Amino acid sequence: MTKIAIITGGSRGLGKDMALAVARKGLDVIITYNTQPEAANEVVAEIESLGQKAAALPINLLKISGIDAFVAALSETLASKYEGRKPDYLVNNAGMGGNIFMSTATEEQFDEFLNVHFKGVYFLTQKLLPLMNDGGGIINISTGTTRFVNPGYSLYASMKGAIEVLTRYIAKEYGIRGIRANVVAPGPIETDFNNAAIRSNPALKERLASLTPLGRVGNADDVGGVVAFLCTDDAKWVNGQRIEVSGGINI
Ligand SMILES: NC(=O)c1ccc[n+]([C@@H]2O[C@H](COP(=O)([O-])OP(=O)(O)OC[C@H]3O[C@@H](n4cnc5c(N)ncnc54)[C@H](OP(=O)(O)O)[C@@H]3O)[C@@H](O)[C@H]2O)c1
């Protein structure tokens, strides 16, 4: 039976590439979007042109109270469009960046990063796991900045660090169901992320490239294939791991 992957934040950037890469492996896909339904629908059309089923559902992880409505909409979509099949993989990718120094961070900003990058991931995963098939996996998208320090990223990287710990707990608590949990930690990638910080700042881009043995910053298509690999049985013995996909920055 064709497996299903759910990819949050699949409307653009890394999530879009993950969705397409997973579809190329022969999985059906459900992506989520927040503000860009048109972009999400284009991704759906692209996946369908690859011969796989696809759908896009809205979720705003800033609002934890919206998770139940998302789960209900997902169940309805699985019943109506995916023959009632259960999802096999969940990729927690949606997120935003921000350069916020600790000296200026507000409690409101703290709560935004907490909700999108940790609390939302925690409760979305908790609520989806009972609906998922055994034998699949959770992939949590973290960041290189949990390993090395990028001043201004204290809120962002702290929450990402939390999901790295959570990932190992998922691996331990759900291993009994054959569910694997892994982290993929991208280095700097040129997307819309953090107000397109890399794309709009050539000096920053050059500096980050100079820190990277492969001599450039990443592109969205540097990451999707790694996530797609984790969504296959080729990765059936990879569990509880953090895979950094960063061209070796700051080694
Ligand atoms: N780019 C990098 O340098 C980099 C490096 C390391 C890790 N990452 C991580 O990789 C992931 C994807 O980043 P990206 O570069 O692809 O960013 P991006 O191009 O800005 O795309 C962000 C995605 O997340 C969704 N999203 C944003 N805020 C959301 C919210 N409050 N609730 C639900 N969905 C939301 C967006 O949906 P809409 O488009 O519909 O609004 C979009 O699909 C993030 O977790 C990020 O932390 C990125």
The ligand as an SDF file (V2000), in Angstrom:
LIG
                    3D

 48 52  0  0  0  0  0  0  0  0999 V2000
   16.5620   28.3140    5.6160 N   0  0  0  0  0  0  0  0  0  0  0  0
   17.4870   28.0730    6.5270 C   0  0  0  0  0  0  0  0  0  0  0  0
   18.5930   28.6420    6.4990 O   0  0  0  0  0  0  0  0  0  0  0  0
   17.2180   27.0620    7.6150 C   0  0  0  0  0  0  0  0  0  0  0  0
   18.3080   26.5830    8.3340 C   0  0  0  0  0  0  0  0  0  0  0  0
   18.0900   25.6580    9.3480 C   0  0  0  0  0  0  0  0  0  0  0  0
   16.8080   25.2370    9.6330 C   0  0  0  0  0  0  0  0  0  0  0  0
   15.7580   25.7260    8.9240 N   0  0  0  0  0  0  0  0  0  0  0  0
   14.4240   25.2560    9.3000 C   0  0  0  0  0  0  0  0  0  0  0  0
   13.8090   24.6840    8.1630 O   0  0  0  0  0  0  0  0  0  0  0  0
   12.3920   24.8450    8.2720 C   0  0  0  0  0  0  0  0  0  0  0  0
   11.8600   25.4490    6.9830 C   0  0  0  0  0  0  0  0  0  0  0  0
   12.4940   26.6930    6.7520 O   0  0  0  0  0  0  0  0  0  0  0  0
   12.4940   27.3830    5.3080 P   0  0  0  0  0  0  0  0  0  0  0  0
   13.8460   27.9150    5.0960 O   0  0  0  0  0  0  0  0  0  0  0  0
   11.8880   26.4910    4.3090 O   0  0  0  0  0  0  0  0  0  0  0  0
   11.5200   28.6210    5.6090 O   0  0  0  0  0  0  0  0  0  0  0  0
   10.5020   29.3650    4.6410 P   0  0  0  0  0  0  0  0  0  0  0  0
   10.9480   29.3110    3.2180 O   0  0  0  0  0  0  0  0  0  0  0  0
   10.2850   30.7070    5.2820 O   0  0  0  0  0  0  0  0  0  0  0  0
    9.1420   28.4910    4.7440 O   0  0  0  0  0  0  0  0  0  0  0  0
    8.4960   28.3870    5.9900 C   0  0  0  0  0  0  0  0  0  0  0  0
    7.3430   27.4190    5.9090 C   0  0  0  0  0  0  0  0  0  0  0  0
    6.7530   27.2910    7.2160 O   0  0  0  0  0  0  0  0  0  0  0  0
    5.3850   27.7260    7.1950 C   0  0  0  0  0  0  0  0  0  0  0  0
    5.1160   28.4770    8.4240 N   0  0  0  0  0  0  0  0  0  0  0  0
    5.7280   29.6230    8.8490 C   0  0  0  0  0  0  0  0  0  0  0  0
    5.1770   30.0520   10.0100 N   0  0  0  0  0  0  0  0  0  0  0  0
    4.2280   29.1400   10.3330 C   0  0  0  0  0  0  0  0  0  0  0  0
    3.2960   29.0360   11.4110 C   0  0  0  0  0  0  0  0  0  0  0  0
    3.1930   29.9750   12.3680 N   0  0  0  0  0  0  0  0  0  0  0  0
    2.4650   27.9750   11.4370 N   0  0  0  0  0  0  0  0  0  0  0  0
    2.5020   27.0290   10.4600 C   0  0  0  0  0  0  0  0  0  0  0  0
    3.3290   27.0930    9.4000 N   0  0  0  0  0  0  0  0  0  0  0  0
    4.1800   28.1370    9.3420 C   0  0  0  0  0  0  0  0  0  0  0  0
    5.2440   28.5800    5.9500 C   0  0  0  0  0  0  0  0  0  0  0  0
    3.8880   28.5560    5.4850 O   0  0  0  0  0  0  0  0  0  0  0  0
    3.2940   29.7210    4.5080 P   0  0  0  0  0  0  0  0  0  0  0  0
    4.2400   29.8550    3.3580 O   0  0  0  0  0  0  0  0  0  0  0  0
    1.9580   29.1930    4.0450 O   0  0  0  0  0  0  0  0  0  0  0  0
    3.1460   30.9350    5.3340 O   0  0  0  0  0  0  0  0  0  0  0  0
    6.2200   27.8900    4.9890 C   0  0  0  0  0  0  0  0  0  0  0  0
    5.6220   26.7610    4.4010 O   0  0  0  0  0  0  0  0  0  0  0  0
   12.1450   25.6910    9.5270 C   0  0  0  0  0  0  0  0  0  0  0  0
   11.7980   24.8620   10.6060 O   0  0  0  0  0  0  0  0  0  0  0  0
   13.4760   26.3300    9.7690 C   0  0  0  0  0  0  0  0  0  0  0  0
   13.6690   26.6340   11.1290 O   0  0  0  0  0  0  0  0  0  0  0  0
   15.9290   26.6180    7.9240 C   0  0  0  0  0  0  0  0  0  0  0  0
  1  2  1  0
  2  3  2  0
  2  4  1  0
  4  5  1  0
  4 48  2  0
  5  6  2  0
  6  7  1  0
  7  8  2  0
  8  9  1  0
  8 48  1  0
  9 10  1  0
  9 46  1  0
 10 11  1  0
 11 12  1  0
 11 44  1  0
 12 13  1  0
 13 14  1  0
 14 15  2  0
 14 16  1  0
 14 17  1  0
 17 18  1  0
 18 19  2  0
 18 20  1  0
 18 21  1  0
 21 22  1  0
 22 23  1  0
 23 24  1  0
 23 42  1  0
 24 25  1  0
 25 26  1  0
 25 36  1  0
 26 27  1  0
 26 35  1  0
 27 28  2  0
 28 29  1  0
 29 30  1  0
 29 35  2  0
 30 31  1  0
 30 32  2  0
 32 33  1  0
 33 34  2  0
 34 35  1  0
 36 37  1  0
 36 42  1  0
 37 38  1  0
 38 39  2  0
 38 40  1  0
 38 41  1  0
 42 43  1  0
 44 45  1  0
 44 46  1  0
 46 47  1  0
M  CHG  2   8   1  16  -1
M  END
$$$$
